[in-house]
């Protein structure tokens, strides 16, 4: 059994999570619940859970404050539960920490619990939570670190500003770094294009996305992207005008 704690300021949410876990995730046993950050920290210290369901925003703080109140690297896995994903989207997604949206549906809960269960059984590193908190304290997306899952139980951490471009690789994504290293992420290209769409990245064709700051020049009326490391990539015709406009913002 996996011992869990639920921390949420809404009693209805705590009850719903408890009932859904009992019905759909019987391998998880709820040891206790808490209604705010301070009570949550005390509850974690008392029960020493393996899994914590954390409301993202509470009257006396955030789920990040709960993590900060435990240890530098929390000795448990966490699932953030929130109705407002966008506010802390990159902070959470960059660290590969699980998040489910309210109202909670069965599939999202079961998926999150399944991934957490695998990590617990594999004794996977919880370093991602250190990255999460560092990114939260940093507050600037362009300087954040990115946790890249390379296998189901192994991660690699890179700086977002070290990425030159991303490239689709079947159902995975190859991340090219400025020092010409490559990291094969156990995530789809679409996952990262969605995640990076509001940042300094631009998708130049159906299978490549570039870091705009890594572009040295654009040739052929916008059809050819020349990266600062000398590599040339072809841009789709329909994207060239928009590409040039975005690039000029970061020259």
Residue pairs with C-beta under 8 A, 6 or more apart in sequence:
1 27
1 28
1 29
2 27
2 28
2 29
2 50
2 51
2 116
2 117
2 120
3 29
3 31
3 47
3 48
3 49
3 50
3 51
4 21
4 28
4 29
4 30
4 31
4 49
4 50
4 51
4 52
4 53
5 30
5 31
5 32
5 33
5 34
5 40
5 43
5 44
5 47
5 49
5 51
5 52
5 53
6 14
6 17
6 18
6 30
6 32
6 33
6 34
6 52
6 53
7 33
7 34
7 35
7 36
7 37
7 39
7 40
7 43
7 52
7 53
7 54
7 55
7 58
7 63
7 66
8 14
8 17
8 33
8 35
8 53
8 54
8 55
8 58
8 81
9 35
9 36
9 55
9 58
9 59
10 55
11 35
13 55
13 81
13 102
13 104
14 33
14 35
16 104
17 30
17 53
17 81
17 104
17 109
18 30
18 33
20 104
20 106
20 109
21 28
21 30
21 109
21 113
22 30
24 106
24 109
24 110
25 109
25 110
25 113
27 113
27 117
28 51
28 113
31 47
31 49
32 43
32 46
32 47
33 43
34 40
34 42
34 43
35 58
36 58
36 59
36 60
36 61
37 58
37 60
37 61
37 62
37 65
37 66
37 69
38 60
40 52
40 54
40 66
41 66
41 69
41 70
44 52
44 66
44 70
44 76
45 70
48 75
48 76
49 76
50 76
50 77
50 120
51 76
51 77
51 78
51 79
51 113
51 116
51 120
52 66
52 74
52 76
52 77
52 78
52 79
53 78
53 79
53 81
54 63
54 66
54 67
54 78
54 79
54 80
54 81
55 63
55 80
55 81
55 82
56 62
56 63
56 80
56 81
56 82
56 84
56 87
56 88
57 63
57 82
57 84
62 88
63 78
63 80
64 88
64 91
64 132
64 133
64 136
67 74
67 78
67 129
67 132
67 133
68 133
70 76
72 130
73 126
73 127
73 129
73 130
74 126
74 129
75 126
76 126
77 98
77 116
77 119
77 120
77 126
78 97
78 98
78 129
79 97
79 98
79 99
79 100
79 112
79 113
79 116
80 92
80 97
80 98
80 99
80 100
81 99
81 100
81 101
81 102
81 104
82 88
82 99
82 101
82 102
83 101
83 102
85 99
85 101
88 136
89 195
90 135
90 141
90 144
90 195
90 199
91 132
91 135
91 136
91 144
92 99
92 132
93 99
93 195
94 131
94 132
94 135
94 144
94 145
94 146
94 147
94 160
94 195
95 128
95 129
95 131
95 132
95 135
95 145
95 147
96 128
96 147
96 148
96 149
96 155
97 128
97 129
97 132
98 112
98 115
98 116
99 112
100 108
100 109
100 112
101 108
118 124
118 152
118 153
119 153
122 152
122 153
124 153
124 154
125 155
127 155
127 157
128 147
128 155
131 145
131 147
131 157
134 145
135 144
135 145
138 144
141 160
141 199
142 160
142 161
142 199
142 200
143 159
143 160
143 161
144 159
144 160
145 157
145 158
145 159
145 160
146 157
146 158
146 159
146 160
146 163
147 155
147 156
147 157
148 155
148 156
148 157
148 158
148 175
148 183
148 185
148 187
149 155
149 185
149 186
149 187
150 156
150 183
150 184
150 185
150 186
151 186
152 186
156 183
158 175
158 177
158 183
160 199
161 211
161 213
162 177
162 178
162 179
163 175
163 176
163 177
163 178
163 211
163 214
164 176
164 177
164 178
164 210
164 211
164 214
164 227
164 229
164 231
165 176
165 208
165 209
165 210
165 211
165 214
165 227
165 233
166 173
166 174
166 175
166 176
166 189
166 192
166 193
166 196
166 201
166 208
166 209
167 173
167 174
167 176
167 189
167 207
167 208
167 209
168 174
168 188
168 189
168 206
168 207
168 208
169 184
169 189
171 188
172 184
172 185
172 186
172 187
172 188
172 189
173 184
173 185
173 187
173 188
173 189
173 191
173 192
174 182
174 183
174 184
174 185
175 182
175 183
175 184
175 185
175 192
176 182
177 183
178 214
178 228
178 229
180 229
185 192
189 207
189 209
192 209
193 201
193 203
193 209
196 209
197 203
200 211
200 212
200 213
200 250
201 209
201 210
201 211
201 212
202 209
202 210
202 212
202 239
202 242
202 243
202 246
202 247
203 209
203 239
204 210
204 225
204 233
204 234
204 235
204 236
204 239
204 243
205 233
205 234
205 235
205 236
205 239
206 236
208 233
210 225
210 227
210 233
212 246
212 247
212 249
212 250
213 250
214 227
214 228
214 229
215 225
215 226
215 227
215 228
215 247
215 250
216 226
216 227
216 228
217 226
218 224
218 225
218 226
218 235
218 243
218 244
218 247
219 226
221 240
222 235
222 240
222 241
222 243
222 244
223 234
223 235
223 237
223 240
224 232
224 233
224 234
224 235
225 232
225 233
225 234
225 235
225 243
226 232
227 233
235 243
